[in-house]
Amino acid sequence: MDGQALALSQSEPIKIDIGCGPNKQSDHIGLDKIAFDGVDHVIDIGVERWPFEDGAVESAYTSHFVEHLTAVDDEVDDRGLV
């Protein structure tokens, strides 16, 4: 990607699957750090700018992702409490 945000049809809502791995939700755009099959954009989610204009994403799905963010480690204690 050349740094430009995705230009999708205004009639189609943008749904993203954050950290989708090889199990991307149907009708979603997959974002992951690793180029698994089905990943649409390989980016370091916690570091790089996401390939969408501000306010363009209608919904976001994630599963088993938050625990992989390094900033979370600083906020969660040994019992998993924030």
C-alpha positions in Angstrom: 0.0 0.0 0.0 1.3 3.4 -0.9 0.2 5.3 2.3 -3.2 6.3 0.9 -6.3 5.4 2.8 -8.6 2.9 1.2 -11.2 4.5 -1.0 -14.3 2.2 -0.7 -17.8 2.9 -2.0 -19.8 5.0 0.4 -22.7 2.5 -0.1 -20.6 -0.3 1.5 -19.9 0.0 5.2 -16.4 -0.8 6.2 -16.1 -3.6 8.7 -12.7 -4.7 9.9 -11.3 -7.7 11.7 -8.4 -6.6 13.9 -5.7 -9.2 14.3 -7.7 -11.7 12.2 -5.0 -14.2 11.6 -6.1 -17.0 9.2 -9.7 -16.8 10.6 -11.0 -13.5 9.2 -14.8 -12.8 9.6 -16.7 -12.8 6.4 -17.5 -9.4 4.9 -14.7 -7.9 6.9 -11.3 -6.4 5.9 -8.6 -8.3 7.7 -5.7 -6.6 9.5 -2.8 -8.5 11.0 0.9 -8.3 11.6 1.5 -11.6 9.8 0.5 -12.3 6.2 -1.8 -15.3 6.9 -4.2 -16.4 4.1 -7.1 -14.0 4.1 -5.3 -11.0 5.6 -6.0 -7.9 3.5 -3.5 -5.5 5.1 -0.3 -6.6 6.8 0.5 -3.9 9.3 1.8 -3.6 12.9 -1.5 -2.5 14.3 -0.1 -0.9 17.5 2.5 1.1 15.6 1.5 1.9 12.0 -1.3 4.1 10.7 -4.3 2.1 9.7 -5.3 2.2 6.0 -8.7 4.0 6.5 -9.8 7.6 6.7 -10.9 8.8 10.2 -14.5 7.8 10.8 -14.7 5.5 7.8 -15.0 2.2 9.7 -18.5 1.3 10.7 -17.6 -1.7 12.9 -14.6 -3.6 14.2 -14.3 -7.2 15.4 -11.5 -8.8 17.3 -10.9 -12.1 19.1 -7.8 -13.0 21.0 -6.0 -9.8 20.1 -5.9 -7.4 23.0 -3.5 -9.7 25.0 -0.9 -9.2 22.2 -0.6 -5.5 22.6 2.5 -4.5 24.5 0.8 -1.5 26.1 -1.7 -3.8 27.7 1.1 -5.5 29.6 1.8 -2.3 31.5 -1.9 -1.9 32.5 -2.8 -5.5 33.5 -1.6 -7.1 36.7 -0.7 -10.7 37.2 -4.3 -11.6 37.9 -5.4 -10.1 34.6 -7.0 -7.1 36.3 -6.7 -3.6 34.9 
